[in-house]
Amino acid sequence: MVKHVRLFPVEERPGRRLPPRLAALRSDMHFLSLGTQIETGDPAPLPPEAREYAFLVGKLIDEATLTRAMRLAEAQGVAPHETLLANGWVHADAYARALANHLGVEPVLSAKGLATGDEIFGQRAGQDSTLLVVNAIRLRPGTIASTIGRLTSPIALASPREMREARFAATRGQITRRAVYGLLRRTPQLSAARRMRTWQSVALLSIAGLMIGAHAIAADIAVAAWTALLTLPFFAVVLLRLLAMLETLRSGQRAAPVTARPDRDLPVYTVLVPLFRETGVLQPLIASLMRLDYPRAKLDIKLVLEEGDASMIEAAGALELPGMFDVIVVPASLPQTKPKALNYALAFAQGDFIVVFDAEDEPDPRQLRQAIAAFDKGGRDLGCLQASLNIYNKRDGWLTRQFTIEYSAQFDCLLPALEKLSLPLPLGGTSNHFRREALADCGAWDPHNVTEDADLGIRLARRGWRTGTIASTTWEEAPVSLLAWLRQRTRWLKGWMQTYAVHTRSPRALHRELGWRGAFAVHALLGGLVLSTLVHPLFYVLLAAEIVSGSILGRPDSLMGAGFWHLSIANLALGFSVAMLTGVIAIRRRGMNSLLPWVLTMPLYWLLISLAAYRAAWQLARDPFRWEKTDHGLARTRTRR
């Protein structure tokens, strides 16, 4: 009669030793050798190293499949059964049952009764004896078999599904709390869960009050002050973009790195894919992930679903996914955001390196290998890599063409230039590759920030981690309707406002951790960009007023007025020129010459961004954690040129 199952971690906890039977089982881990190289060619009789898997032949696979798995396992540095499962040649549940039958032990067919969570070992208390529960795929059959005879208690075998479900049931509350409150408890000053500090609110209100009062008393001085307040930050953005454009021209075309590591030396790589109401793109997504050129036995792909998304859970459950896939269901809690889901899934990640992809993504198949090559070359302080993002449905309309120009300039020019200049990088929302230790060191994602990517890039820099870029592209779908684009851009700009407010709570700490160059970049990239989107329409209003009044070619009489007049003209000229030239450089390097005429309409696109910025500011004040989801699977065209 089963009472309960208690699971134990592989590693001993400080001050606590493993139970003797589990310690004995752990001591036999040295039996995990992978055998000798098997020559390629026609199928041959099973070598001695394959005999421990002979129980599968004729039941779940044929001899040729096992021989193929042995060759792959030797080349990739993994156990043969890991290759069988990862490639979908054998299902994990069937493997666990077959192994249990072969060894004459009891299979665990249900997670019911499992009390606490670890995915390797377990212990089940019965009426007469204690039954050890082992995850059937975490040890080679020979290791388990050699240990059975040395134990006084019998062993039961469970599949990864039962072990995982037990861990979910036992730890979901704890992991959820950590996903929601981890960063807030660890570094509350860097969490967007807290609103602006008092001095920030007072400063904003004081500036607004002073400007209104000054305008009533001395309108000319007030206009000059307004001009100074708005023009100088705008100029900082233009200056930074100018430096980035010049660095892009100096550096030339980027080349994708190539890893020198053989497959057997590659690490386990976790792929996190948060999904919410994405049934329409699930099949293409799985196909894209299956095309990743990386040893499948070293891929740990997590499809991260929301507990309340029944249609998505049903759709994922209906798929026959190979063993490298795993479905993580995030318990319902607030805030329901992508970063909270990522934090939850991170607790189950097995890899030393982690990448985030979105539902509609089509990453370069060699991107993970290229990331490993860049990490190897970049040194231990390289904590994150941002791959390039671009648009595959650029021909769907004017908006998607502008989106493509914008993305090309951002990810092919601006971010690589910031890397060359050793400045902090605001990450894009997908194709971020992390060292796991870097993620842990900075507290992972902020669940209360709706652009968790940009915030995480700055926090990594503040903790001393470098962020780089790789010339590997992930293709995405741009919104095809104005309303969908407006909602997405509102969320992005609201998140940038949140991020800037968070990282300027303590200007002294920001300067101390990033230096004056890094702090300037944060103010220009975040604060300057947000402010420039808000004030951009005012330039058009002032220009129209000048035209109507007939003073468009006139100059202010005062020295102060003339200085800011010149700076305003320089802002307009440089701002337009740098942005358009950067767009031209980026799309020409991509071979997207058909987009060149559309560069001339970029100012109209910027006006739409300004509309989204005002909507973001309003939403930030009223509903800061609202997540307006972007629907995918609506693209009408698909091209990469």
C-alpha positions, 0 to 999 in steps of 0.5 A: 500500500503506497503512502507517499513518495519523497524525492531527493536531489542528486547533490548533497545539501550543506549540512545534510547527507543523502540517505544511504541507499541514494548515496549508494546509487549516486556512487555508481554514476561512474558507470555512465561511460559511453563506450568506444567509437563505432565505425560508420557504414552498413549496420553491424552486430551490436557491440558490447557497449550496446548490449545494455540496450538490447531489451529495446530491440524488437520491442520499441526499435530495430537494431539499425536504429540502436546502432545509429543512436550509439554512433550519435551518442558517441559523437555527441558525448551523451548516453544512447538512450538520451539520443533515442528519446531526444530524436523521438525514436522512443517515447520516454514513458515507453522506455521507462516501462520497457526498462522496468520490465527488463530489470524486473522492477516496478514501474511508477505509472502515476505521479499520485502520491509523490510528495516533494520534487526532484527529477532524479531520485525518489523514495516511496514508503510502503508498509513493509519496506522502502522503495527507491524511485529513479527517473529512468532516463537520468541513468544508464540501464547498466548503472541501475542494474548494477545497483539493484543487487546491492540494495536491501530495498527494491527500486521502482522506475518512473518516467520524466513525466511522473517525476516532473508532475510530482515536482510541479505539484510540490513546488509550484507555490514556492516557484511562483512566489519566487517568479513574482517576488524574487527581484523585488525582495532581492533588489527592490530599488531595481523592481518596476513593482515599486512606483517612482520615488517621491523626488522623481514625482516632485521633480516632474511636477516642479518642472511642469509648474515652473514652466507654466508659471514662467510662461504666464510671467515671461513668455519669451523666457519660458519658450527658451527654457522649454526649448532648452529642456526639450532640445538638449536631450533630443540632441543627446539621442542624435549624438549617440545615434551619429556615433553608432552610425559612424562606428557601423561604417567603420566596422563594416559587414559583420561575420557570424562566429563559428564554434570550434567545439565538437558536438561532444563538448557542446553544453546543454542549451535550454530554449524558453518559448513563452506562449499565450493564445498562440495555437495558430503558430504552434506547428510552424514554431515546432518546425522552426525549433526542430530545424535548430542545428544542435545535438538534440540530446543536448537541447532542453526546449521548454514550451511555457504555457499559462494555466488559464490558456486551456486551448494552448494546453490542449494543442500542445498536449495533442502533439507528438513531441520528441524528448527534447521538448518539455511543456511547462504550465505556469500557475495562474497569478498576477501579474500575468506577464511574459517575464513572470512566465520566464522566471517560472520556467527558469526553475526547470531549465537544465542548460548552462546557456539559455535562449528566449524565442517568441511564438512566431520566431524563425531563428537561424538554424545555426544560431545556438552554435554561433552563440556558443562560439561568441561566448567562448571568444568573449570571455567569462564576463560576457553574460548575454548575446543579442541576435539580430531580429528582422521581419519576414512579412515586410511586403504586407504593407507600409507599416511592415516595411517601416518596421523592417527598416527600423529593426534593420537599423536597430539590430544590425547597426545601433546595437552592434555599435553600442557593443563596440563602444562598450556601452549598455545594450537594451535587449530585444524581446527575443533571441537573447542568449544568456549564461545561466550564472549571469541571469541568476546574478542579476535576478533574472527577469522583472515580472512587473516590467512590460519590456523586461528585455530592455530592463534586463540589459541594463541590469546585466551591465550594472552587475558588471556583465557585458552584452554582445551581439551576433550576426545571426538572424531570427525572423519575426512577424510584424503587426499588419494592422495599425491597431495591433501595431499601436498596442504593441508599440504602446507596451514597448514604450511604456516599458521603456518609461518604466525602465528609465524610471527604475534605473534613475531612482538613484542617479549616484548608484547608476553612475557608480556602477556604469561610469559616466559613459554608461550612465550617459548611454542610459539617459540617452537611450532610455530617457532621451528616446522616450522624451524625443518621441513625446516632443517630436510632434512639437517640432512639426507644430512649431515649424507650422507656426513659423510658416504661418507667421512668415518667420520661418527664415527669421532668427531670434534677436537674443543670444540665448534664443539664437543659440537654441534656434541653431541647436533646434535646426541642427537637431532636426537636420541631424536627427532626420539625416542620421536616422534615414542614413542608418536605415539606408545602410542597414537595408542595403547590407541586408540586400533589401533595396526595394525598401529604399524609397520607403525610407523617405516616409520614415517621419510619418512613421515617427509620428505614429510612434509619438502617438503610441508614446502618449498612449503609453504615458497615459497607460503608465499612470493608470494601468502600468502592468497591463500587457496588451498581447500581440496576435501572430499568424496573420502575415500574408507574405513571407520573404527574407529579401 
